[in-house]
């Protein structure tokens, strides 16, 4: 018995077991129901406290929302190789960077000004925060006002006209303007001992810009441009232009169109006219279709191209797509996507935020070192183009 108890009736002793049991209603112990009730109340209070904490105090990390990025390139027509190459480069970047939070929306802008206007309007309606494209300068010029108005950056993998060089707008590119490429090919041709040359170009921003820069550089070196001829993009009736070029007896011909169709026509007609002079071309000729459409005419053609990509990038293309073909602007599209991905990773969720972050983003890309200047350009003086020549029906990178 509890020696402190004043109520002997509160306890019963079982002589057979020696146990003492507490009786309900006793004054000397805590009833079982009270203990259970107390435990229940405490549990309820703890549960309520947990709800308050998680609802009002605990800050759960916000899930990364998906954003949309557009790819606006030529997927049909004479410049369809642009879309083929850039899409493969962009998709490879998305996979290797684990960019699962970026959805890609593709539109065919056909390397055409009117088609590009329609394409960018569709992408704006779909609320993309950035666009890779357009590949052609004329289409980029047409699309840019819509990009500026909607505050959505255009990052081109290949549009190189100097007319697109404007500070603080929404146009960026992962290549230098034609002032770099035109000078590069002029120097390369002059270094081969050629002193007189004819130029053919298409009458649009890319062609006219390339012609101007090339002529200035070639003649500053001591050479002479003895003839120029031009046509509208995709025109193939070029008999008059070929006659003008042939009449001036150049040592070589430089062809700078924005259309594979027109460029191939120039080369075929020149050869058919009996001209066996060396042929040089701009990056538009970086397209396997010119070999399949005019194999004999284009044999020996030397072109200047944006860098074809690092060794690891080329191997990744082989591994991913089981192809060894050279792909137009694929490494440039990879780097353009990488730049957008980096901006998104840093918290950008709108076009304006992407635009503001791009000038501070630098990285070693698969095509070149990426760092944008005030005009959204890659303006590194050490930027190096590739020279390719068609040998035995294949593009071969020339040693420089």
PyMOL commands that set and color helices and strands:
alter all, ss='L'
color gray80, all
select helices_A, chain A and resi 8-10+32-57+80-96+113-125+137-150+162-164+178-190+205-221+239-247+260-272+283-285+288-293+295-298+311-321+330-345+351-358
alter helices_A, ss='H'
color red, helices_A
select strands_A, chain A and resi 11-13+20-22+67-73+102-108+130-133+153-156+171-173+196-202+224-231+252-256+278-281+302-305+362-364+369-371+386-391+394-397
alter strands_A, ss='S'
color yellow, strands_A
deselect
rebuild
show_as cartoon
